[in-house]
Amino acid sequence: MASRNQLFDPFLVIPCARRGFALLSTKADHWQLIPMHEIISTKDAPKAIGPYSQGIKANGFVFVSGQVAIDPATQQVITGDIAAQTDRVLRNLSEILEAAGSGLGKAVRCGVFLKSMNDFAAMNEVYGKYFSSAPPARSTVEVSRLPKDVLVEIDVIALE
């Protein structure tokens, strides 16, 4: 009869998809819980300006942190109106999603934060060019202030 140690591979992993963790066995009697996520980072999008990641892949989804109108080449806010800023934000989001093996076409949810709801129509026109077919679910809210005093911030959840 096989011993208990022979029944287990030295690095047996059992995914627990609903919890976002996996059980890892390094020995037959030693199990530890490890996170099942991957940090996404690309130089083609603005660097994180705080203690957060550009994006996270977990359980078949990509979660992209809110992006503002920063040019990744200069790390400075671009000049321009809401249309120009929205375009830059969506290009930044696209780069992060592509680095994760996804894309805007796989987006399922967006959160849009506007400095002024008066900019909604102009933002929506640019946004619609990026999501022309099967647009994701979305919420849009006006906020009192955004990082670096930009006009718009958008975050995304997409499928891998």
Residue frames as qw, qx, qy, qz and C-alpha x, y, z in Angstrom:
[[0.000, 0.889, 0.458, 0.000, 0.00, 0.00, 0.00],
 [0.381, 0.563, -0.034, 0.733, 1.27, 3.49, -0.84],
 [0.347, -0.386, -0.471, 0.714, 2.21, 5.76, 2.00],
 [0.088, 0.882, 0.385, -0.257, 0.41, 9.04, 2.49],
 [0.179, -0.700, 0.304, 0.621, 3.49, 10.97, 1.23],
 [0.279, -0.042, 0.778, 0.562, 3.41, 9.05, -2.06],
 [0.236, 0.653, 0.719, 0.015, -0.20, 10.05, -2.72],
 [0.071, 0.950, 0.153, -0.262, 0.63, 13.74, -3.10],
 [0.631, 0.568, -0.006, 0.529, 2.80, 15.50, -5.66],
 [0.518, -0.225, -0.300, 0.769, 5.43, 17.72, -4.01],
 [0.037, 0.190, 0.039, -0.980, 3.70, 20.89, -5.29],
 [0.021, 0.503, 0.840, 0.200, 0.04, 20.07, -5.54],
 [0.111, 0.080, 0.087, -0.987, -2.19, 23.10, -6.18],
 [0.043, 0.538, 0.841, 0.033, -5.95, 23.02, -5.70],
 [0.013, -0.247, -0.137, -0.959, -7.67, 26.16, -7.02],
 [0.014, -0.576, -0.717, 0.394, -10.54, 27.64, -5.04],
 [0.211, 0.376, 0.405, 0.806, -11.88, 29.96, -7.75],
 [0.264, -0.800, -0.462, -0.278, -14.75, 31.38, -5.71],
 [0.554, -0.766, -0.122, 0.304, -12.39, 32.63, -3.05],
 [0.337, 0.905, -0.227, 0.129, -9.54, 33.85, -5.29],
 [0.321, -0.671, 0.663, -0.082, -7.05, 31.62, -3.54],
 [0.820, 0.207, -0.521, -0.113, -5.48, 28.22, -4.07],
 [0.790, -0.539, 0.289, -0.038, -4.32, 25.59, -1.63],
 [0.514, 0.653, -0.551, 0.072, -0.65, 24.78, -2.16],
 [0.912, -0.387, 0.134, 0.008, 0.91, 21.63, -0.80],
 [0.254, 0.757, -0.600, 0.055, 4.67, 21.52, -0.48],
 [0.036, 0.201, -0.957, 0.206, 4.50, 18.35, 1.62],
 [0.345, -0.343, -0.834, -0.260, 1.70, 15.90, 2.22],
 [0.375, -0.633, -0.620, 0.273, 0.82, 17.43, 5.57],
 [0.221, -0.455, -0.088, 0.858, 1.65, 21.09, 4.88],
 [0.250, 0.668, 0.582, 0.390, -0.95, 23.24, 3.14],
 [0.154, -0.425, -0.163, 0.877, -0.98, 26.98, 2.72],
 [0.357, 0.800, 0.476, -0.081, -3.43, 29.40, 1.14],
 [0.362, -0.217, 0.297, 0.857, -1.92, 31.49, -1.67],
 [0.376, 0.644, 0.169, -0.645, -3.59, 34.29, -3.65],
 [0.576, 0.289, 0.651, 0.401, -4.49, 33.56, -7.26],
 [0.278, 0.935, 0.184, -0.123, -3.94, 36.95, -8.84],
 [0.684, 0.116, 0.188, 0.696, -1.35, 38.63, -11.02],
 [0.077, -0.781, -0.074, 0.615, -0.28, 42.26, -10.93],
 [0.600, 0.603, 0.360, 0.383, -0.40, 43.96, -14.34],
 [0.231, -0.799, 0.092, 0.547, 2.09, 46.70, -15.11],
 [0.672, 0.483, 0.332, 0.453, 3.13, 48.33, -18.38],
 [0.336, -0.364, 0.056, 0.867, 5.37, 51.25, -19.26],
 [0.070, 0.307, 0.582, 0.750, 2.86, 52.12, -22.00],
 [0.343, -0.772, -0.445, -0.299, 0.47, 53.56, -19.41],
 [0.113, -0.776, 0.302, -0.542, 1.04, 56.04, -16.59],
 [0.385, 0.104, -0.801, 0.447, 2.88, 54.73, -13.54],
 [0.487, -0.671, -0.560, -0.010, 0.78, 54.23, -10.45],
 [0.107, 0.615, -0.218, 0.750, 0.97, 57.45, -8.40],
 [0.554, -0.497, 0.361, -0.562, 0.17, 55.75, -5.11],
 [0.266, -0.261, 0.916, -0.151, 0.05, 52.38, -3.37],
 [0.779, 0.339, 0.366, -0.379, -1.98, 50.57, -6.03],
 [0.493, -0.057, 0.730, 0.469, -1.43, 48.51, -9.17],
 [0.256, 0.220, -0.417, -0.844, -2.28, 49.57, -12.72],
 [0.774, -0.007, -0.305, -0.555, -4.27, 46.37, -12.95],
 [0.409, -0.269, 0.835, -0.251, -4.89, 42.95, -11.43],
 [0.613, 0.080, -0.650, -0.442, -5.78, 39.68, -13.18],
 [0.266, -0.133, 0.834, -0.465, -7.85, 37.34, -11.02],
 [0.450, 0.274, 0.807, -0.266, -10.25, 34.48, -11.71],
 [0.403, 0.456, 0.684, 0.401, -10.69, 35.26, -15.41],
 [0.064, 0.955, 0.285, 0.046, -11.15, 39.01, -14.92],
 [0.502, 0.186, -0.094, 0.840, -8.91, 42.04, -15.30],
 [0.240, -0.883, -0.364, 0.174, -9.50, 44.90, -12.86],
 [0.491, 0.387, 0.020, 0.781, -7.95, 48.17, -14.02],
 [0.275, -0.537, -0.384, 0.699, -7.44, 51.02, -11.58],
 [0.228, 0.914, 0.291, -0.168, -8.92, 54.39, -12.40],
 [0.589, 0.086, 0.259, 0.760, -6.92, 56.16, -15.08],
 [0.066, 0.877, 0.165, -0.446, -6.61, 59.88, -15.64],
 [0.621, 0.774, 0.057, 0.108, -5.31, 61.87, -18.59],
 [0.405, -0.740, 0.452, 0.290, -1.60, 61.38, -17.97],
 [0.682, 0.626, -0.365, -0.097, 0.72, 60.91, -20.92],
 [0.939, -0.298, 0.076, 0.156, 2.84, 57.83, -20.13],
 [0.702, 0.443, -0.078, 0.552, 5.84, 59.29, -22.01],
 [0.131, 0.589, -0.232, 0.763, 6.03, 62.39, -19.79],
 [0.387, -0.375, -0.753, 0.377, 4.04, 61.29, -16.72],
 [0.044, 0.177, 0.184, -0.966, 2.28, 64.67, -16.94],
 [0.390, 0.601, 0.613, -0.333, -1.40, 65.53, -17.31],
 [0.359, 0.321, 0.530, 0.698, -2.15, 66.41, -20.91],
 [0.161, 0.307, 0.120, -0.930, -3.57, 69.80, -21.81],
 [0.211, -0.146, -0.731, -0.632, -6.97, 69.82, -23.39],
 [0.578, -0.194, 0.050, -0.791, -10.69, 69.68, -22.90],
 [0.729, -0.130, 0.559, -0.373, -12.85, 66.78, -21.73],
 [0.887, 0.429, -0.047, -0.164, -12.74, 65.13, -25.17],
 [0.454, 0.646, -0.577, 0.208, -8.94, 65.12, -25.27],
 [0.283, -0.453, 0.724, -0.436, -8.71, 63.89, -21.68],
 [0.859, 0.047, 0.349, -0.371, -11.27, 61.13, -22.24],
 [0.804, 0.525, -0.277, -0.039, -9.36, 59.95, -25.31],
 [0.212, 0.605, -0.694, 0.327, -6.08, 59.82, -23.35],
 [0.563, -0.289, 0.610, -0.478, -7.76, 57.97, -20.46],
 [0.920, 0.211, 0.177, -0.280, -9.22, 55.34, -22.77],
 [0.655, 0.587, -0.464, 0.109, -5.87, 54.84, -24.53],
 [0.100, -0.529, 0.730, -0.421, -4.24, 54.33, -21.10],
 [0.759, -0.083, 0.478, -0.435, -6.91, 51.79, -20.14],
 [0.876, 0.431, -0.131, -0.171, -6.46, 50.00, -23.46],
 [0.386, 0.624, -0.643, 0.218, -2.69, 49.66, -22.92],
 [0.352, -0.367, 0.734, -0.450, -3.14, 48.14, -19.47],
 [0.859, 0.139, 0.311, -0.383, -5.80, 45.72, -20.70],
 [0.765, 0.548, -0.335, -0.048, -3.56, 44.69, -23.61],
 [0.101, 0.575, -0.747, 0.317, -0.67, 44.08, -21.19],
 [0.552, -0.153, 0.679, -0.458, -3.04, 41.73, -19.35],
 [0.106, 0.020, 0.936, 0.335, -3.95, 39.87, -22.55],
 [0.219, 0.643, 0.688, -0.254, -7.36, 41.50, -22.74],
 [0.174, 0.182, 0.340, 0.906, -8.73, 44.61, -24.44],
 [0.295, 0.109, 0.211, -0.925, -11.49, 47.19, -24.38],
 [0.583, 0.009, -0.554, -0.595, -13.64, 44.81, -26.43],
 [0.559, -0.184, -0.800, 0.120, -13.72, 42.49, -23.42],
 [0.061, -0.150, 0.435, -0.886, -14.78, 45.20, -20.95],
 [0.293, -0.475, -0.821, -0.119, -17.85, 44.29, -18.90],
 [0.325, -0.847, -0.393, 0.149, -18.04, 47.27, -16.51],
 [0.400, 0.368, -0.088, 0.835, -16.74, 50.86, -16.46],
 [0.290, -0.783, -0.410, 0.366, -16.94, 53.54, -13.82],
 [0.359, 0.539, 0.145, 0.748, -16.72, 57.12, -15.09],
 [0.361, -0.687, -0.359, 0.519, -16.00, 59.99, -12.73],
 [0.324, 0.653, 0.251, 0.638, -16.50, 63.52, -14.06],
 [0.247, -0.134, -0.321, 0.904, -15.48, 66.79, -12.51],
 [0.352, 0.282, 0.139, -0.882, -18.61, 68.32, -14.07],
 [0.511, 0.365, 0.776, -0.056, -21.70, 66.57, -15.37],
 [0.380, 0.800, -0.006, -0.464, -21.84, 69.40, -17.93],
 [0.073, 0.582, -0.726, -0.358, -19.04, 67.47, -19.70],
 [0.681, 0.050, 0.709, -0.178, -21.15, 64.31, -20.00],
 [0.735, 0.627, 0.169, -0.196, -22.13, 64.70, -23.68],
 [0.347, 0.799, -0.489, -0.055, -18.57, 65.42, -24.86],
 [0.322, -0.425, 0.838, -0.116, -17.13, 62.57, -22.77],
 [0.734, 0.209, 0.594, -0.255, -19.86, 60.21, -23.99],
 [0.656, 0.710, -0.121, -0.227, -19.13, 61.02, -27.64],
 [0.203, 0.655, -0.727, 0.027, -15.47, 60.00, -27.29],
 [0.484, -0.207, 0.797, -0.296, -16.34, 57.04, -25.05],
 [0.794, 0.382, 0.320, -0.349, -18.80, 55.78, -27.69],
 [0.547, 0.688, -0.448, -0.162, -16.04, 55.63, -30.31],
 [0.017, 0.460, -0.871, 0.173, -14.11, 53.16, -28.14],
 [0.303, 0.127, 0.899, -0.290, -17.19, 51.09, -27.26],
 [0.384, 0.185, -0.346, -0.836, -19.19, 51.21, -30.50],
 [0.728, -0.093, -0.549, -0.399, -20.59, 47.66, -30.29],
 [0.779, -0.363, -0.504, 0.080, -21.66, 45.75, -27.18],
 [0.052, 0.653, -0.374, 0.657, -20.63, 48.50, -24.73],
 [0.390, -0.093, -0.810, 0.428, -20.00, 47.48, -21.13],
 [0.375, -0.791, -0.482, 0.012, -22.25, 48.27, -18.19],
 [0.374, 0.315, -0.158, 0.858, -21.37, 51.70, -16.85],
 [0.267, -0.836, -0.421, 0.230, -22.01, 54.23, -14.15],
 [0.366, 0.462, 0.007, 0.808, -21.16, 57.91, -14.48],
 [0.406, -0.784, -0.409, 0.229, -21.01, 60.24, -11.52],
 [0.188, 0.822, -0.131, 0.522, -19.95, 63.79, -10.85],
 [0.731, -0.387, -0.338, 0.449, -17.33, 64.18, -8.15],
 [0.162, -0.973, -0.057, 0.153, -16.02, 67.25, -6.40],
 [0.004, 0.836, -0.523, -0.166, -12.37, 66.64, -7.22],
 [0.976, 0.203, -0.036, 0.075, -10.15, 64.17, -9.08],
 [0.732, -0.388, 0.194, 0.526, -6.43, 63.41, -8.81],
 [0.417, -0.109, 0.322, 0.843, -4.25, 66.13, -10.32],
 [0.266, 0.551, 0.223, -0.759, -7.42, 68.17, -10.93],
 [0.051, 0.010, 0.798, 0.601, -8.22, 66.32, -14.17],
 [0.506, 0.038, -0.095, -0.857, -11.67, 66.42, -15.75],
 [0.901, 0.016, -0.188, -0.392, -12.31, 62.67, -15.96],
 [0.177, -0.410, 0.888, -0.110, -11.23, 59.35, -14.45],
 [0.853, 0.091, -0.234, -0.457, -12.35, 55.93, -15.69],
 [0.338, -0.366, 0.861, -0.097, -11.86, 52.42, -14.29],
 [0.703, 0.232, -0.467, -0.484, -12.62, 49.12, -16.03],
 [0.620, -0.186, 0.750, -0.138, -13.39, 45.49, -15.29],
 [0.604, 0.461, -0.458, -0.462, -12.85, 43.19, -18.28],
 [0.985, -0.032, 0.166, -0.043, -12.67, 39.51, -19.12],
 [0.487, -0.513, 0.565, 0.424, -9.20, 38.06, -19.65]]
